[in-house]
């Protein structure tokens, strides 16, 4: 049981770190796209919405609101 918990913690940490790196690259790309072609608001909005999706899904834990029951620790 404790081994399973450690494995889930490692997996959650890995996902969180991957999403953090992805958000960093998307932010850098968004900055350069905005500085080169500021009138391209549609791709900029798409990148912003994609980043918002990852933040809500992986950092705000919205899925826990809709879960049936909480796991026993």
C-alpha positions as CSV (number, residue, x, y, z in Angstrom):
1,X,0.0,0.0,0.0
2,X,2.8,2.4,0.9
3,X,4.7,1.4,-2.2
4,X,1.7,2.2,-4.3
5,X,1.4,5.7,-2.7
6,X,5.1,6.4,-3.4
7,X,4.6,5.4,-7.0
8,X,1.6,7.6,-7.5
9,X,3.5,10.5,-5.9
10,X,6.4,10.0,-8.3
11,X,4.0,9.9,-11.2
12,X,2.2,13.0,-10.1
13,X,5.5,14.9,-9.7
14,X,6.6,13.8,-13.2
15,X,3.4,15.0,-14.7
16,X,3.5,18.3,-12.9
17,X,7.1,18.9,-13.9
18,X,6.3,18.0,-17.6
19,X,3.4,20.4,-17.6
20,X,5.5,23.1,-16.0
21,X,8.2,22.8,-18.8
22,X,5.5,22.7,-21.5
23,X,3.9,25.9,-20.1
24,X,7.3,27.5,-20.1
25,X,7.9,26.7,-23.8
26,X,4.4,27.8,-24.7
27,X,4.9,31.1,-22.9
28,X,8.2,31.7,-24.7
29,X,6.6,30.9,-28.0
30,X,3.6,33.1,-27.3
31,X,6.0,36.0,-26.4
32,X,7.9,35.7,-29.6
33,X,4.8,35.3,-31.7
34,X,3.3,38.4,-30.1
35,X,6.4,40.5,-30.5
36,X,6.8,39.6,-34.2
37,X,3.1,39.5,-35.3
38,X,0.9,41.3,-32.8
39,X,-2.0,41.3,-35.2
40,X,-2.2,37.5,-35.1
41,X,-4.6,37.4,-32.2
42,X,-6.2,34.1,-33.2
43,X,-3.1,31.9,-32.7
44,X,-2.2,33.9,-29.6
45,X,-5.7,33.2,-28.2
46,X,-5.3,29.6,-29.0
47,X,-2.0,29.3,-27.2
48,X,-3.5,31.1,-24.2
49,X,-6.5,28.8,-24.1
50,X,-4.2,25.8,-24.3
51,X,-2.1,27.0,-21.4
52,X,-5.3,27.7,-19.4
53,X,-6.5,24.2,-20.0
54,X,-3.3,22.7,-18.7
55,X,-3.3,25.0,-15.6
56,X,-6.9,24.1,-14.7
57,X,-6.5,20.4,-15.4
58,X,-3.1,19.8,-13.7
59,X,-2.7,22.4,-11.0
60,X,-6.2,23.3,-9.9
61,X,-7.3,19.7,-9.4
62,X,-10.8,20.3,-10.8
63,X,-11.3,16.6,-11.3
64,X,-11.5,16.1,-7.5
65,X,-14.7,18.1,-7.4
66,X,-16.5,15.6,-9.6
67,X,-15.0,12.4,-8.1
68,X,-17.5,10.1,-6.4
69,X,-15.7,9.4,-3.2
70,X,-12.3,10.2,-1.8
71,X,-9.8,7.5,-1.4
72,X,-9.0,6.3,2.1
73,X,-5.4,7.2,3.2
